[in-house]
Amino acid sequence: MIRRILALVLVLGTAATGAAAQRIETALVAGGCFWCVESDFRRVEGVIDVSVGFAGGRTENPDYNAVTRGGTGHLEVAQISFDAEAVSYAQILHLFMRSIDPLDAGGQFCDRGESYTTAIFATPEQRAEAEAAIARASAELGQPVVTPVREIAAFWPADEYHQGYAYSSELVLTRFGPLTRSTAYGRYREACGRDARVREVWGEDAPFIRH
């Protein structure tokens, strides 16, 4: 049943904008590297846009270097805008929980530290759905998950360099020499072990991994 539901909401290309009668809502989630969350959710039918940035900390308008150094309290987040007539908030959270390692409180995969920890930032109206998503994930895994539901927080967008990184043809200098950002992203994701660990945790229920 879960696989059939996922088949209805996943597409292989970029997200479609859906029919004219849209009911646009947003989800704010922290899933480790925000490039990866953006890349995953751009593939979901009904998702209109994904922006990456920071939330949950103490400083206003933080930049990437400050957040990753630590001390700001911010997490890397993705703000997902979606057409609720095409995909529900509950479905977005179902996919999100199965795209991360919700058993890891110290970061995600090779990225360690507070800024890479996971969370669902929920409005009062979203909280019940968010808590239900946590409960379902915990029941499926047979153990408590550490991903918390946090109160909605201000979203501070990252600079343009980080937006759409996984899809960019712009060149970036890496230890392998100059590569497009999309190629550099692919190498980073594989080296970081994200997909391998998600597959280990979720098996066939990992929606963004080809098995």
N, C-alpha and C positions, 0 to 999 in steps of 0.2 A: 504493500500500500504506500509506504513512504517513497519508494522508488517511482511509483506512478505519479505521485504528487510532484516530486522534483522534476520529472520529465515534462510536466505541464508548465513549469515556471522557468526552466533553464533553456537558453538558446546558446548556440556556439558563437554567434557574432556579437556585435555591439548591441546594447539594449534598445529595444523599440520604444517609441513614444506612446504607442497605443492609440486608441480611438479618440475622437474629438472630445467626448464627454469624460474628462479626467477629474479625479479627486486626488489632488496632490498632497501627500503627507511626507514627513521626514523621519528617519531613524538615525540616531547618533550612537555609534558603537566604537569600541577600542578593541582591536584584534592583533596587537603587535604592529609590525611594519605596515604603515598605512598604504604604501604602494600595493601591497598584496591584497588588502581588503578592497581597495578600489578596483584592482584588476579582476578579482572574483565577481564583484557585484555589477560591473559593467556588462556581464554576461547574462544577467537575469532579466527575462522579459517583464516589462512593466516598470523597470528602473529607468528614470529619466536622466538623472545626473548623479555623480558621486564626486564630492570635493573632499580633499584631505586637509588635516590641520591638527589642532590641539584643543583639549578641553580638560576641565576638572582641577586646574591649578590655581595658584595664588597671584600670578602676574598677568598684566594685561598685554595683549598683542605680543606674545612671546615669539621668538624665532627658533628655527630648527636646532641650531647649535646650543642655545640655552637650554632647550627642553632635553636634548639627548645628553647633555652634561649632567643633568640632574639638579634638583633643588627647586625647580619651579612648581612641582606637584602636578604638572600637566601630563596627560597621556597622548600618544599619537592616536588620532581618531579619524573616522570617515563619516561624513554626513551624507546619507543616502536619501535622495529625493525619489519618490516612486508614485505611480498611479495606483491608488488603493482600489480602483475598479478592476485592475489587472492582476495585482499581487497584494496580499494583505500584509499588515505589520507582523502578524503572527508568522506568516511564511518567511518574511525577511529574517526574523529572529531564528526561526528553525534552521535556515541555511547558514546564518552567521555562526550559531553555536557549533555546527558541524564543519565549520571551516577553520576552527582554532583548536588549540589544546586547552580545554577549560579546567584541566587538572594541574596546571603550572602557575604558581603564584609569583614566580620570580622573573617573568618575562615571557617571551614566546620564541621557541626554537633557539637560534643562535643569538638572538637579540635579548640581552639581559638588562634588568633594571626597571625601576618604577614606570618610566615612560613607555615601556613596551608591554605592560600588563594589560589584562583584558577587563572590559566592563561594558555594560549596557547603560547608557544615560537615558532615563525615561522621564517623560512628563507625568504628572499625576494621572492623566487619562491613559497613559501607556503602561503604568507600573504593573497592573494585574497581568497583562499579557507578557511583560518581561519576566515577572516572577514565575509565570507558568512555563515559559521557555526554559528557564533554569531548572525547574523541577522536572520537566520532561527529559532534559539532557542528563540529569543526575540519575533518573530512573533507568534510562537506556544504558548508561555506563555502569550502573550498579554501585556507584560511589558518589560522595559529595563533589560538586564542582566548586571551584574557587572564584569563578567569574561573578562579580557582584552586580546588583542593580543599584545604580547611583542616581541621585536627583539630576534632572536635566541641568546642563551647565552651558555657559557661553561658548560658542564655537569660534575659534580663531583660525582663519584659513592660513595654510602654509603658503610660501611664496610660489610664484608661477613655475619655478624649476621643478617642484615636487608634484605639481598637478599633472595627471595623465602620464606619469613617468614611464609606466610599462608600455605605453603606446607611442612614445616619442621617437622620431627619427633623428633628433638632435644628437650630436656627438658629445661624448663625455670621455675624459681621460681616465683609464683604469690601469691596474697593474698588468693587464694584458695588452695595453696600448689603447688607442682611441676606438671606442665602440659606440654604436647608437645606444641611447638610453634603454630602448626596449631590449636589446641584446644583453646589455649589462644587467638589467633587471632579471632576465631569465637565468643568467649565470648566478646572480646573487641568490635567487629563490631556491635553486637547486642546491647550491653550496650550504645554504642555511638549514636545509633539511626540513623545510616546512611541510611539503607534500608527503614526505616519507613518514613524519610523525603523525600528521593528520590521518593518513591511511592506517597507521598502527592503532590509533585511538578509535577511529570511527568505522574502519573497514568499508563495507559496501555503502554505508550511509554518508560517506564523505562526498558531497555533491559536486565539488569543483575539480575532482581528481579523476583522471581516466584510469580505470582499474585494468 
